[in-house]
Every structure is written in C-alpha cells, then in structure tokens.
Amino acid sequence: MSISAQAITKIYDKQKALDEVSFEIPNGQIVGFLGPNGAGKSTMMKILTGYINTYQGEAKINDVDVRQNPKAIQQNIGYLPEHNPLYLDMYVKEFLHFNAEVYKCSKPRIEEVVKLTNISPESHKKIHQLSKGYRQRVGLAASLIHDPEILILDEPTTGLDPNQLVEIRSLIKNIGRHKTTLLSTHIMQEVEAICDRVIIINEGQLVADEMLKDLNENQQQIIHVEFDYSVELEAFNRLQKVKKAKEVGLYQYELHFDTTVDMRSYVFDFAHDIGLKIKTLNRKSQSLEELFKTYTTKT
C-alpha cells in the first residue's frame, strides 16, 4: 500500500481540521482529493509529507510510519505545495541542480526531468522571467528530481490560464501513469480527465471515497422536460423513483431519479395521463460538480 491514513485527527487550538480521516491508496493509482476551502485537504497533505508531525492517528508511506522516519518517506515522495516555493533569482537549471544536490541525484537526472516536464525552451532563463505555467513545470520538475514513487500535488493548476491548465493537466496525467498520485484541486474537469478515484472531505470528515467509474455508473439520472403548460411540483410524486423535482424555466422541469432505468418513457406516460404535451424531453448525467455539491452543501 503506497499511502495509508488511519483515523487521522488534527486540532488547531479548538478547531478540528481533520476528524478521524482514514483511507488507503494502492500503488499506481491517481486520486483526486476534493473538498471546499478549509475542509482539511492541505493539512492532510502536510501530514503525509511529514511537514506536520503533531496529530492523532497513523500515517504511513510504503508501510513506513511518517512520524518515526520522516527522512525515509521524503525520499519516496515528490511534493508540490499549493504555493509553489521557488528561488526566483535562480536560473531554471541552477535551481534543479540545487535540488539534485539535496537528494544526491546524478547530473543526468536534471536533463531527464527537464525533458519530462517540457521546460527545455525556457531552461536558460531565471525563474522570475517565466510564466505561471512554466513556474509550475519547474516546481513539478523539482518534485520529480529524485524519481519518487509517490506524488502529492496541492492545487497544481491554481492561477493558470486555460491553455496552461490543459498543458499542466496533460503533464500530470502522463507522469501519473508511472507513480501513485494524490492530487488536490477545485477543478472537477481536472479530476474527470486525470483521476481513477475521488476522495471528498468536508469540515474535516471523509464524506465520499469512490472509484470514478463507479460514481459515473451510479450517479443520479436527471431528466429535463418541457411541457405546454405548468405542473404542480407535487404532481411528480406519482412518478416511480423520483427523488427531486424543480422548476427551471417556463413550463420546464428538472427531474432527479434514483435509478439507472431510463425514465423518459415514464415521464411521457405521466404527461399523457394528465393531458399535457411534451415539447422537449432530454436525459442527462449528473456531473462530478453536482455530486460534489451534494456531499459538501448543507441542506
């Protein structure tokens, strides 16, 4: 097991940042770590990397306890914090050479990560001359310099423009094929494009832990229907498996069903029985963003 967190609890003064959070991540899995601001994501990542060592519970990297042997686990982890720490007055290769010396890596490894992260065109510049996208690439290169088995990336695409976001997303997906990756982000499309699994925490507690393919298969069915006249929302209770109905426009309704059976024919029969005509009838899937809101929004 690459990453193991068992009943992790962290309290700042009187605030419980993490409340008995447990999960395990096997070798080679890419996991999206989601939650609202202040949910405890960064705290958990700092615990797993050994940056925070005062907490309750047990954190292990490759079966090594993080508190007991932090140097050993740091050799196995590549960590990119949310605020990418770079020495802006250094040249790109100078900065990577500095990191290589810290980890006692060979000089050829510097050229390998430069090629891997596609920063060759800008590698002759000082870091302060780089765009935000290239700075993120340099941060990724630094986290990869010692060829770690595990990557922990905290909001790696924050502040990037759409083109830079696509580039970094593609880079992370390519690198993640060969490493266990825990990726914190607010961008749901990023998770859908990159990750195998999603873990969601809210107010310090784990509220969801699912394989992404299972979430897609089991998500609610949503049907958008437009009639030629208005319908009282209570009338939709006649429909089997209906979980929620809401009005989204003039004579337009969004119906949520807790079933994988296609309910459009049932909606058609419902309209016929009460004497309504259907103008449009469409089925859509619930997005990861909507699922995230379900898990993290108070009712």
C-alpha positions as CSV (number, residue, x, y, z in Angstrom):
1,M,0.0,0.0,0.0
2,S,1.6,3.3,-1.1
3,I,-0.3,5.7,1.2
4,S,-2.2,4.8,4.4
5,A,-4.0,7.2,6.6
6,Q,-5.7,5.7,9.7
7,A,-8.0,7.8,11.9
8,I,-6.0,11.0,11.3
9,T,-7.2,13.8,13.6
10,K,-5.6,17.2,13.7
11,I,-6.8,20.0,16.0
12,Y,-5.6,23.7,15.8
13,D,-6.4,25.3,19.1
14,K,-10.1,24.4,19.4
15,Q,-10.8,23.8,15.7
16,K,-10.8,20.2,14.5
17,A,-9.2,20.4,11.0
18,L,-9.3,16.6,10.5
19,D,-11.7,14.3,12.3
20,E,-10.6,10.6,12.2
21,V,-10.0,10.6,8.4
22,S,-9.0,7.1,7.0
23,F,-8.1,6.0,3.5
24,E,-5.6,3.8,1.7
25,I,-4.2,4.4,-1.8
26,P,-2.5,1.4,-3.6
27,N,0.4,1.6,-5.9
28,G,-0.1,3.3,-9.3
29,Q,-3.5,5.0,-8.5
30,I,-4.2,8.6,-9.3
31,V,-6.6,10.0,-6.7
32,G,-8.4,13.3,-6.7
33,F,-8.6,14.8,-3.2
34,L,-11.5,17.2,-3.1
35,G,-13.2,19.5,-0.6
36,P,-14.3,23.1,0.0
37,N,-11.8,25.7,1.2
38,G,-10.9,24.9,4.8
39,A,-12.0,21.3,4.6
40,G,-8.6,20.0,5.7
41,K,-7.0,18.9,2.4
42,S,-3.7,20.8,2.7
43,T,-3.4,19.7,6.4
44,M,-3.7,16.1,5.4
45,M,-1.1,16.5,2.6
46,K,1.3,18.2,5.1
47,I,0.8,15.3,7.5
48,L,1.5,12.7,4.7
49,T,4.7,14.5,3.7
50,G,6.0,14.9,7.3
51,Y,5.7,18.6,7.3
52,I,3.1,18.4,10.2
53,N,4.1,15.8,12.8
54,T,1.7,16.6,15.7
55,Y,-1.6,14.7,15.1
56,Q,-3.6,11.7,16.3
57,G,-3.8,8.6,14.2
58,E,-1.3,6.9,11.9
59,A,0.1,7.9,8.6
60,K,2.3,5.6,6.5
61,I,4.1,5.8,3.2
62,N,5.1,2.4,1.8
63,D,4.5,0.9,5.2
64,V,6.9,3.3,6.9
65,D,5.4,5.5,9.7
66,V,5.7,9.1,8.7
67,R,6.5,10.3,12.3
68,Q,9.0,7.7,13.0
69,N,11.1,8.0,9.9
70,P,10.3,11.3,8.0
71,K,13.6,11.3,6.0
72,A,12.9,7.9,4.6
73,I,9.4,8.8,3.5
74,Q,10.6,12.1,2.0
75,Q,12.9,10.1,-0.3
76,N,9.8,8.4,-1.7
77,I,7.6,11.5,-2.1
78,G,7.5,14.3,-4.6
79,Y,5.6,17.2,-3.1
80,L,4.3,20.3,-4.8
81,P,2.7,22.6,-2.3
82,E,-0.1,24.9,-3.1
83,H,2.2,28.0,-3.1
84,N,5.0,26.7,-5.3
85,P,8.2,27.5,-3.4
86,L,10.8,28.7,-6.0
87,Y,14.0,30.7,-5.7
88,L,13.1,33.4,-8.3
89,D,16.6,34.7,-8.8
90,M,18.0,31.3,-9.8
91,Y,18.2,30.1,-13.3
92,V,16.0,27.1,-14.0
93,K,18.8,24.5,-14.3
94,E,20.6,26.1,-11.4
95,F,17.5,25.6,-9.2
96,L,17.2,22.0,-10.4
97,H,20.9,21.4,-9.8
98,F,20.4,22.7,-6.2
99,N,17.5,20.2,-5.6
100,A,19.5,17.4,-7.2
101,E,22.3,18.0,-4.7
102,V,19.9,17.9,-1.8
103,Y,18.8,14.4,-2.9
104,K,22.3,13.4,-4.1
105,C,21.0,12.8,-7.6
106,S,23.2,12.5,-10.7
107,K,23.5,15.3,-13.2
108,P,21.9,13.3,-16.0
109,R,18.8,13.2,-13.9
110,I,18.4,17.0,-14.3
111,E,18.3,16.7,-18.1
112,E,15.7,13.8,-17.7
113,V,13.3,15.9,-15.7
114,V,13.8,19.0,-18.0
115,K,12.8,16.8,-20.9
116,L,10.0,15.1,-18.9
117,T,8.3,18.4,-17.9
118,N,9.0,20.1,-21.3
119,I,10.8,23.1,-19.9
120,S,13.8,22.9,-22.3
121,P,12.7,26.1,-24.2
122,E,12.8,28.2,-21.0
123,S,15.5,26.4,-19.1
124,H,18.1,29.1,-19.8
125,K,16.0,31.8,-18.0
126,K,15.8,32.9,-14.5
127,I,12.7,31.7,-12.7
128,H,11.2,35.2,-12.3
129,Q,11.2,35.5,-16.1
130,L,8.9,32.5,-16.5
131,S,5.1,32.4,-17.0
132,K,3.0,30.9,-14.2
133,G,2.6,27.8,-16.3
134,Y,6.4,27.3,-16.7
135,R,6.9,28.0,-13.0
136,Q,4.5,25.2,-12.2
137,R,6.5,23.0,-14.6
138,V,9.7,23.9,-12.7
139,G,8.0,23.0,-9.4
140,L,6.9,19.7,-10.8
141,A,10.5,19.1,-12.1
142,A,11.9,19.8,-8.6
143,S,9.4,17.3,-7.1
144,L,10.4,14.7,-9.6
145,I,14.2,15.2,-9.4
146,H,14.8,12.2,-7.0
147,D,12.4,10.0,-9.0
148,P,9.9,9.4,-6.1
149,E,7.3,6.6,-6.2
150,I,4.6,8.9,-4.9
151,L,3.5,12.4,-6.0
152,I,1.5,14.7,-3.7
153,L,0.2,17.8,-5.6
154,D,-1.7,20.5,-3.8
155,E,-3.7,22.7,-6.2
156,P,-1.1,22.4,-9.0
157,T,-3.2,24.3,-11.6
158,T,-4.3,27.3,-9.4
159,G,-4.0,30.6,-11.3
160,L,-3.3,29.1,-14.7
161,D,-5.0,30.3,-17.9
162,P,-7.0,27.8,-19.9
163,N,-4.1,26.9,-22.2
164,Q,-1.6,26.5,-19.3
165,L,-4.2,24.4,-17.4
166,V,-4.5,22.0,-20.3
167,E,-0.7,21.7,-20.6
168,I,-0.1,21.0,-16.9
169,R,-3.1,18.6,-16.7
170,S,-1.7,16.6,-19.6
171,L,1.8,16.6,-18.0
172,I,0.4,15.4,-14.6
173,K,-1.6,12.6,-16.4
174,N,1.5,11.5,-18.3
175,I,3.7,11.5,-15.2
176,G,0.9,9.8,-13.1
177,R,0.9,6.7,-15.3
178,H,4.1,5.6,-13.5
179,K,3.5,6.9,-10.0
180,T,1.0,6.9,-7.2
181,T,-0.5,10.4,-7.2
182,L,-2.7,12.3,-4.7
183,L,-4.0,15.4,-6.4
184,S,-5.8,18.2,-4.6
185,T,-7.9,20.5,-6.8
186,H,-11.1,22.6,-7.1
187,I,-11.4,21.9,-10.8
188,M,-13.8,19.0,-11.4
189,Q,-12.9,18.6,-15.1
190,E,-9.3,18.0,-13.9
191,V,-10.4,15.1,-11.7
192,E,-12.6,13.6,-14.5
193,A,-9.7,13.9,-17.0
194,I,-6.9,12.6,-14.8
195,C,-8.0,10.5,-11.8
196,D,-9.0,6.9,-11.2
197,R,-10.6,7.7,-7.9
198,V,-12.0,10.6,-5.8
199,I,-11.9,11.2,-2.1
200,I,-14.0,14.1,-0.8
201,I,-13.7,15.6,2.7
202,N,-15.9,18.2,4.2
203,E,-15.4,20.0,7.5
204,G,-12.6,17.7,8.3
205,Q,-14.5,14.5,7.7
206,L,-14.3,12.0,4.9
207,V,-17.7,12.1,3.1
208,A,-17.0,10.1,-0.1
209,D,-14.4,7.6,-1.3
210,E,-15.3,6.2,-4.7
211,M,-13.7,4.9,-7.9
212,L,-14.6,7.5,-10.6
213,K,-16.0,4.9,-12.9
214,D,-18.4,3.7,-10.2
215,L,-19.5,7.3,-9.5
216,N,-20.3,7.7,-13.2
217,E,-22.2,4.4,-13.3
218,N,-24.2,5.0,-10.1
219,Q,-24.9,8.7,-10.3
220,Q,-28.5,10.0,-10.3
221,Q,-30.4,10.2,-13.5
222,I,-31.6,13.7,-14.4
223,I,-34.4,14.3,-17.0
224,H,-35.1,17.8,-18.4
225,V,-38.7,18.1,-19.7
226,E,-40.7,21.0,-21.1
227,F,-44.5,20.8,-21.2
228,D,-47.1,23.0,-22.9
229,Y,-48.4,24.1,-19.5
230,S,-47.4,24.3,-15.9
231,V,-47.4,21.4,-13.4
232,E,-47.5,21.5,-9.7
233,L,-44.3,20.0,-8.3
234,E,-46.2,17.7,-6.0
235,A,-47.7,16.0,-9.1
236,F,-44.4,14.5,-10.0
237,N,-44.6,12.3,-6.8
238,R,-46.7,10.0,-8.9
239,L,-43.5,9.0,-10.8
240,Q,-41.6,6.0,-9.6
241,K,-38.1,6.5,-8.2
242,V,-38.4,10.3,-8.4
243,K,-36.1,11.9,-5.8
244,K,-36.5,15.6,-6.6
245,A,-38.3,17.9,-8.9
246,K,-37.6,21.5,-9.6
247,E,-38.9,24.2,-12.0
248,V,-36.0,25.6,-14.1
249,G,-37.9,27.7,-16.6
250,L,-41.3,28.5,-18.0
251,Y,-43.1,25.1,-18.1
252,Q,-39.6,23.5,-17.8
253,Y,-38.7,21.0,-15.1
254,E,-35.7,19.0,-13.9
255,L,-36.5,15.6,-12.5
256,H,-33.9,13.6,-10.5
257,F,-34.4,9.8,-10.3
258,D,-32.6,7.4,-8.1
259,T,-32.4,4.6,-10.7
260,T,-30.4,3.6,-13.8
261,V,-33.5,2.7,-15.7
262,D,-34.3,5.2,-18.4
263,M,-37.3,7.1,-17.1
264,R,-38.2,9.1,-20.2
265,S,-41.0,6.7,-21.2
266,Y,-42.5,7.0,-17.7
267,V,-42.4,10.8,-18.0
268,F,-44.1,10.6,-21.4
269,D,-46.8,8.4,-19.9
270,F,-47.2,10.8,-16.9
271,A,-47.7,13.7,-19.3
272,H,-50.2,11.7,-21.4
273,D,-52.2,10.7,-18.3
274,I,-52.7,14.3,-17.1
275,G,-53.3,15.7,-20.6
276,L,-50.1,17.6,-21.3
277,K,-47.9,17.7,-24.4
278,I,-44.2,17.4,-24.2
279,K,-42.1,19.9,-26.2
280,T,-38.7,18.6,-25.2
281,L,-37.5,15.6,-23.2
282,N,-33.8,15.0,-22.5
283,R,-31.8,12.8,-20.2
284,K,-28.5,13.9,-18.8
285,S,-26.0,12.6,-16.3
286,Q,-25.2,14.2,-13.0
287,S,-21.7,15.8,-13.2
288,L,-19.0,15.4,-10.7
289,E,-19.5,19.0,-9.8
290,E,-23.1,18.3,-8.8
291,L,-22.1,15.3,-6.8
292,F,-19.5,17.4,-5.0
293,K,-22.2,19.9,-4.1
294,T,-24.4,17.0,-2.8
295,Y,-21.6,15.9,-0.5
296,T,-20.5,19.3,0.7
297,T,-23.6,21.5,0.8
298,K,-25.6,21.7,4.0
299,T,-29.3,21.1,3.5
